[in-house]
Amino acid sequence: MGKLDATVALALAGELLGKLARDLSISDWHLVIEVRPDDLPEAALRLRDDEKLSCKYLSCIIGVDYVDWMEALYLLRSQDHSVPIRLRVRLDREKPEVPSVTYIWSGANWHEREAYDFFGIKFLGHPDLRRILTREDYDTHPLKKDAWPHRVRRTEWAWEGVGKALRLPGEPDRQERS
């Protein structure tokens, strides 16, 4: 199968997923599909096994922390066409849980562990959900917005004793370069 146009892929995904998709859109040449956490395994299987879309490759899983909710973002690719797919799953901020997709894409194993480690997203049914980059006794998930309430924002840093940046001889002013 050749290259699919994003609008054609949007129509195919809408037909394939039906009510499983909460929202379908196109953003920056990506097909964006939002599903509920309980519908993720069924939607993932349909996207992987469909002959036209055939999303057999999971690029990565990204944890995202918004102010009021969290999200698991699955980036999918197909060897048969060039339309990338973002599969979004909105999660409860207080209890971020989503079914694991390691039995659908074996490459999800490490990515789910990383999202658990850094964001605290629990992937239900994961074969070995434990921290992968931080210590087991670590008491927080470092990329959550509320993990470091004492952290000073960069705009509040005091730059005491640091003078104005100097230009090298012959270097144009920054305002001229921009």
C-alpha positions in Angstrom: 0.0 0.0 0.0 1.3 3.5 -0.8 1.3 6.7 1.1 -2.0 7.6 2.7 -3.2 11.2 2.8 -4.0 12.4 6.4 -7.6 13.1 5.6 -8.1 9.6 4.1 -6.5 8.1 7.2 -8.8 10.2 9.4 -11.8 8.8 7.5 -10.4 5.2 7.8 -9.8 5.6 11.5 -13.3 7.0 12.1 -14.8 4.1 10.3 -12.6 1.5 12.0 -12.9 2.8 15.6 -16.4 4.1 15.6 -17.5 4.9 19.2 -14.2 3.8 20.6 -12.7 7.2 19.5 -13.7 10.1 21.7 -12.1 12.5 19.3 -10.4 12.4 15.8 -8.5 15.2 14.3 -5.4 16.1 12.2 -2.6 18.2 13.8 0.8 18.9 12.3 0.3 16.0 9.7 -0.4 13.6 12.5 -3.7 11.8 12.9 -4.7 12.3 16.5 -7.1 9.8 18.1 -8.3 10.2 21.7 -9.7 7.1 23.5 -10.9 6.3 27.0 -8.5 4.2 29.1 -10.9 1.2 29.1 -11.1 1.3 25.3 -7.4 1.5 24.7 -6.7 -2.2 24.2 -9.5 -2.7 21.7 -8.6 0.5 19.8 -4.9 -0.5 19.7 -5.7 -4.0 18.4 -7.9 -2.6 15.7 -5.3 -0.1 14.6 -2.5 -2.7 14.6 -4.5 -5.4 12.7 -6.3 -3.3 10.2 -5.0 -3.9 6.7 -5.3 -0.3 5.6 -3.9 1.5 8.6 -1.6 -1.4 9.9 0.0 0.5 12.8 2.3 -2.4 13.7 5.1 -0.2 15.1 4.9 1.7 18.4 7.5 4.4 18.3 7.1 5.4 22.0 4.8 6.1 24.9 5.0 9.5 26.5 3.6 10.5 29.8 2.2 14.1 29.9 1.3 16.0 33.1 -1.2 18.8 32.6 -2.4 20.9 35.5 -5.8 19.1 35.9 -5.2 15.7 34.3 -2.5 13.4 33.0 -2.2 11.7 29.6 -0.5 8.7 28.0 0.4 9.5 24.5 1.2 6.6 22.1 3.1 7.4 18.9 2.3 4.8 16.2 3.7 4.3 12.7 3.0 2.0 9.8 5.5 0.4 7.5 2.9 0.6 4.7 2.0 4.3 4.8 3.5 7.5 6.1 0.8 9.0 8.3 1.9 9.0 11.9 -0.7 8.5 14.5 -0.9 9.9 18.0 -3.2 7.8 20.2 -4.1 9.9 23.3 -5.5 8.5 26.6 -6.6 11.1 29.1 -6.1 9.9 32.7 -7.3 10.9 36.1 -4.6 13.0 37.8 -5.1 11.4 41.3 -5.1 7.8 40.0 -3.5 7.6 36.6 -4.1 4.1 35.4 -4.4 2.6 31.9 -4.3 -1.0 30.6 -0.9 -2.2 29.4 -0.3 -2.7 25.7 2.8 -4.9 26.0 0.9 -7.9 24.6 0.0 -5.8 21.5 3.4 -4.2 21.0 6.3 -5.8 22.8 8.3 -2.6 22.5 5.8 -1.0 24.9 7.5 -2.7 27.8 10.3 -0.3 28.4 8.2 2.8 27.6 5.5 1.9 30.1 8.1 1.4 32.8 9.6 4.7 32.0 6.2 6.5 32.1 5.5 4.8 35.4 8.9 5.8 36.8 8.8 9.4 35.9 5.0 10.2 36.0 3.5 7.5 38.2 1.2 6.2 35.4 0.2 2.6 36.3 -0.1 0.3 33.4 -2.5 -2.4 34.5 -1.4 -5.9 33.5 2.2 -5.0 32.8 4.5 -8.0 33.2 7.2 -6.2 35.2 6.1 -2.7 36.3 8.9 -1.3 38.4 11.2 1.7 38.3 13.7 1.7 35.4 15.8 4.8 35.8 15.4 5.9 39.4 15.9 4.1 42.7 13.2 1.7 43.9 13.0 3.6 47.2 12.5 6.9 45.5 9.5 8.6 47.1 8.2 10.6 44.1 7.8 10.6 40.4 10.2 13.3 39.2 8.4 14.6 36.1 5.1 15.2 37.8 4.4 18.9 38.2 3.7 18.6 41.9 6.8 16.4 42.6 9.0 19.4 43.6 6.8 22.0 45.3 9.9 23.7 46.8 11.6 24.1 43.3 12.2 27.7 42.4 11.0 28.7 39.0 13.7 29.8 36.6 12.1 33.3 36.3 12.5 33.7 40.0 16.2 32.9 40.1 18.4 35.6 41.5 21.5 36.2 39.3 23.6 37.9 41.9 27.1 38.9 40.8 26.4 38.1 37.2 27.0 41.0 34.9 25.6 41.8 31.5 26.9 39.4 28.8 29.9 40.7 26.8 30.2 40.6 23.1 33.3 39.3 21.4 35.1 41.9 19.1 33.4 41.9 15.7 30.3 39.9 17.0 27.0 41.5 16.0 24.5 42.5 18.6 21.9 39.9 19.3 19.1 42.2 18.3 20.7 42.5 14.9 21.0 38.7 14.5 17.4 37.9 15.3 
